Amino acid sequence: VYFASAAPAIRFPNVYGIDMPSIEELVASGRSDDDVAGAIGADMVFFQDLDDLIASCRAFNPRIAAFDTSVFDGKYVTGDVTAEYLHKLEMRRSDAAKQKKPGDGEVIGLHNYK
């Protein structure tokens, strides 16, 4: 079984408003392409090369100087995304965090005033 993707492997979370899996839930995070193949039960995986993707997009509009490719390369355009911030994001976005029910001991900051 071969798996081919028209995009590079998503190895990092999006921090700019797209609700996507946490870094631990991304199958390609911290894994080689061979490891990804094994994890999904494929004999081999093929991902788009990031530089080739950028070049193909730029061919349609050469005036674009840069793209946000942070989910592919971990380089966040704002330059202020720290490991601590990614950890906090992980704690909020993981499936385990989403399973917590209100009242599980987490203070959510809602108050009733008379």
C-alpha positions as a printed Julia matrix, in Angstrom:
114×3 Matrix{Float64}:
   0.0    0.0     0.0
   1.36   3.41   -0.99
   0.13   6.69    0.46
   0.72   9.85   -1.59
  -0.04  13.35   -0.35
  -0.27  16.53   -2.42
   0.97  18.4     0.67
   4.09  18.13    2.8
   3.73  16.16    6.03
   1.98  18.15    8.75
   4.36  17.96   11.67
   3.45  21.05   13.73
   0.2   22.56   15.05
  -1.42  25.62   13.56
  -1.52  28.48   16.08
  -3.26  31.08   13.95
  -6.9   30.05   14.26
  -7.29  26.68   12.58
  -8.53  24.13   15.1
  -6.5   21.06   14.29
  -5.06  18.18   16.3
  -2.48  18.78   18.96
   1.16  18.08   18.13
   1.03  14.67   19.84
  -1.95  13.69   17.68
  -0.28  14.57   14.38
   0.92  11.3    12.89
   3.96  12.92   11.25
   5.1   14.9    14.29
   8.56  13.74   15.31
   8.5   10.87   12.82
  10.39  10.11    9.65
   8.45   9.27    6.49
   9.26   5.59    7.08
   7.89   5.84   10.62
   4.71   7.5     9.31
   4.27   4.68    6.8
   4.54   2.15    9.6
   2.13   4.06   11.82
  -0.59   4.15    9.16
   0.01   0.64    7.84
   1.45   1.69    4.48
   4.48   0.25    2.73
   5.63   3.73    1.74
   4.49   7.36    1.95
   5.17  10.19   -0.47
   4.77  13.79    0.6
   4.98  16.93   -1.52
   8.32  18.7    -1.13
   7.79  22.04    0.65
  10.15  24.0    -1.61
   8.39  22.6    -4.68
   5.0   23.52   -3.22
   6.14  27.1    -2.58
   7.61  27.37   -6.09
   4.42  26.08   -7.7
   2.27  28.57   -5.75
   4.65  31.42   -6.47
   4.42  30.64  -10.2
   0.85  31.95  -10.1
   1.79  35.16   -8.26
   5.52  35.93   -8.07
   4.83  39.04   -5.95
   4.1   36.86   -2.93
   7.25  37.1    -0.84
   6.48  34.5     1.84
   3.96  31.87    2.82
   2.87  30.6     6.23
   4.27  27.09    6.15
   4.45  26.65    9.92
   2.45  23.4    10.0
   5.07  21.88    7.7
   8.33  23.36    9.0
   7.58  24.72   12.49
   8.66  28.25   11.53
   5.92  30.58   12.8
   5.67  33.89   10.97
   5.1   35.96   14.1
   8.38  34.71   15.57
   6.98  34.56   19.09
   5.69  30.99   19.32
   7.63  29.35   22.14
   7.82  25.76   23.36
   5.88  26.9    26.45
   3.09  28.3    24.27
   2.94  25.08   22.22
   2.72  23.08   25.45
  -0.21  25.2    26.68
  -1.88  24.74   23.3
  -1.32  20.99   23.58
  -3.08  20.94   26.94
  -6.12  22.7    25.46
  -6.4   20.98   22.08
  -5.66  17.36   22.83
  -8.47  14.85   22.65
  -8.03  14.2    26.37
  -8.56  17.89   27.15
 -11.65  17.99   24.96
 -13.12  15.05   26.9
 -13.01  16.96   30.19
 -16.45  18.0    31.34
 -17.22  21.32   32.97
 -17.02  20.8    36.69
 -14.04  18.43   36.5
 -12.2   20.85   38.76
 -11.29  23.4    36.11
 -12.13  27.01   36.89
 -13.51  28.51   33.7
 -13.91  32.06   34.9
 -17.68  32.5    34.77
 -19.23  34.46   37.6
 -22.75  35.47   38.56
 -23.12  38.84   40.2
 -26.19  40.08   42.04
